[in-house]
Amino acid sequence: MVFLDSNLFLIDRFFRRDAVYPANRKFLDRLHDIDATIPLITLLELCGAASFRLNEAEADLWLHDFTTVYPVRVLDPFGAGPEPAAGWIGSWIDDLSRYVSRRMTFGDAMLAREADRYGAEALVTWNVKDFEHRTGVPVCRPDEFRESGARS
């Protein structure tokens, strides 16, 4: 299971002239061969950021049917089940506060927490420095990713 940061999708959709776009696109073309995942909360963060540039239909598609736009699995917050949120929300907030105390943004803390709790093989992001030494999961850029999740 490989966790993907929202910046991969933002670059793909909105920053096609960015220097990393070709490597980003090459990585995204491989998603069918990777157990690619994105946490639900990261998807919500992504949709919020993208909403300023997507039309209403595209925003609705990203929010409600993202898996038809990109071949990824969307995961519920770790520990959330069919029971009421009160059963896991306290633990979730405690976990997040430990990540935030490592000097992480709230969005990065959510992604790192989910990757750690799900035991991800890797976390792929263009912002490696934001996650290094703050998660137990190997962190790499899309152009460094290999099937093993290790850097090349």
C-alpha positions as CSV (number, residue, x, y, z in Angstrom):
1,M,0.0,0.0,0.0
2,V,1.5,3.3,-1.1
3,F,0.1,6.6,0.2
4,L,0.1,9.6,-2.1
5,D,0.3,13.2,-1.1
6,S,-2.2,15.7,-2.6
7,N,0.6,17.6,-4.4
8,L,0.9,14.9,-7.0
9,F,-2.7,15.4,-8.1
10,L,-2.5,19.2,-7.9
11,I,0.6,19.3,-10.1
12,D,-1.0,16.9,-12.6
13,R,-4.2,18.9,-13.0
14,F,-3.1,22.5,-12.5
15,F,0.7,22.9,-13.0
16,R,1.5,21.2,-16.3
17,R,4.4,23.7,-16.9
18,D,6.1,22.9,-13.6
19,A,9.6,21.4,-14.0
20,V,8.5,18.2,-12.1
21,Y,5.4,17.7,-14.2
22,P,6.9,15.1,-16.6
23,A,8.2,13.0,-13.7
24,N,4.9,13.4,-11.8
25,R,2.9,12.3,-14.9
26,K,5.2,9.3,-15.4
27,F,4.6,8.2,-11.8
28,L,0.8,8.7,-12.1
29,D,0.8,6.6,-15.3
30,R,2.0,3.7,-13.1
31,L,-0.8,3.9,-10.6
32,H,-2.6,0.9,-12.1
33,D,0.5,-1.2,-11.1
34,I,0.7,0.2,-7.6
35,D,-1.5,-0.3,-4.6
36,A,-2.0,3.5,-4.6
37,T,-4.1,5.0,-1.7
38,I,-5.2,8.3,-0.5
39,P,-6.8,8.9,2.9
40,L,-10.3,10.3,2.8
41,I,-9.2,13.3,4.9
42,T,-6.3,14.0,2.4
43,L,-8.9,13.8,-0.4
44,L,-11.0,16.4,1.4
45,E,-8.0,18.6,1.7
46,L,-7.2,18.1,-2.0
47,C,-10.7,18.9,-3.0
48,G,-10.7,22.1,-1.0
49,A,-7.5,23.3,-2.6
50,A,-8.7,22.3,-6.1
51,S,-12.1,23.8,-5.7
52,F,-10.8,27.2,-6.5
53,R,-9.8,26.1,-10.0
54,L,-12.3,23.3,-10.8
55,N,-15.7,24.0,-12.2
56,E,-18.7,22.7,-10.2
57,A,-19.0,19.4,-12.1
58,E,-15.3,18.6,-11.8
59,A,-15.3,19.5,-8.1
60,D,-18.2,17.2,-7.5
61,L,-16.5,14.4,-9.4
62,W,-13.3,14.8,-7.4
63,L,-15.2,14.9,-4.1
64,H,-17.6,12.0,-4.8
65,D,-15.9,9.8,-7.3
66,F,-12.2,10.5,-7.3
67,T,-11.4,6.9,-8.1
68,T,-12.8,7.5,-11.6
69,V,-10.4,10.4,-12.1
70,Y,-7.3,8.5,-10.7
71,P,-6.9,4.8,-10.1
72,V,-6.5,5.0,-6.3
73,R,-8.2,3.6,-3.2
74,V,-9.7,6.1,-0.8
75,L,-9.3,5.0,2.8
76,D,-11.4,5.9,5.8
77,P,-9.5,7.3,8.8
78,F,-7.7,4.4,10.5
79,G,-9.8,3.0,13.3
80,A,-13.1,4.6,12.0
81,G,-15.7,1.9,11.7
82,P,-19.4,1.6,11.6
83,E,-19.8,2.8,15.2
84,P,-20.2,6.5,16.1
85,A,-17.1,8.7,15.7
86,A,-16.9,9.3,19.4
87,G,-15.2,5.9,19.7
88,W,-12.2,6.9,17.7
89,I,-12.1,10.7,17.3
90,G,-10.3,11.2,20.7
91,S,-7.5,8.8,19.7
92,W,-7.3,10.4,16.2
93,I,-6.9,13.9,17.7
94,D,-4.3,12.6,20.2
95,D,-2.4,11.0,17.3
96,L,-2.6,14.1,15.2
97,S,-1.3,16.3,18.0
98,R,1.8,14.1,18.3
99,Y,2.5,14.7,14.6
100,V,1.8,18.4,14.7
101,S,4.3,18.7,17.6
102,R,6.9,17.3,15.2
103,R,6.4,20.6,13.3
104,M,4.1,19.4,10.6
105,T,1.1,21.1,9.0
106,F,-2.3,19.7,9.9
107,G,-2.7,18.2,6.4
108,D,0.8,16.6,6.5
109,A,0.1,15.3,10.0
110,M,-3.1,13.6,8.8
111,L,-1.4,12.0,5.9
112,A,1.6,10.8,8.0
113,R,-0.7,9.5,10.7
114,E,-2.7,7.4,8.3
115,A,0.3,6.1,6.5
116,D,1.9,5.0,9.8
117,R,-1.4,3.5,11.2
118,Y,-2.1,1.6,7.9
119,G,1.5,0.4,7.7
120,A,2.1,1.9,4.3
121,E,5.0,0.6,2.2
122,A,5.8,4.2,1.2
123,L,4.6,7.8,1.2
124,V,5.1,9.5,-2.1
125,T,5.3,13.3,-2.2
126,W,7.2,16.1,-3.8
127,N,7.7,17.6,-0.3
128,V,9.9,14.8,1.2
129,K,11.4,17.2,3.7
130,D,8.0,17.8,5.3
131,F,7.8,14.1,6.2
132,E,11.3,12.8,6.8
133,H,12.1,11.8,10.3
134,R,8.5,12.4,11.2
135,T,7.0,9.1,10.1
136,G,8.1,5.5,10.3
137,V,7.1,5.1,6.6
138,P,9.8,5.4,3.9
139,V,9.2,8.8,2.1
140,C,10.2,9.4,-1.5
141,R,9.6,11.6,-4.5
142,P,7.6,10.1,-7.4
143,D,10.7,10.0,-9.6
144,E,12.5,8.0,-6.8
145,F,9.8,5.5,-6.2
146,R,10.4,1.8,-7.0
147,E,7.9,-1.0,-6.5
148,S,9.6,-1.8,-3.2
149,G,8.8,1.7,-2.0
150,A,12.5,2.4,-1.6
151,R,14.4,5.3,-3.2
152,S,16.3,4.4,-6.4
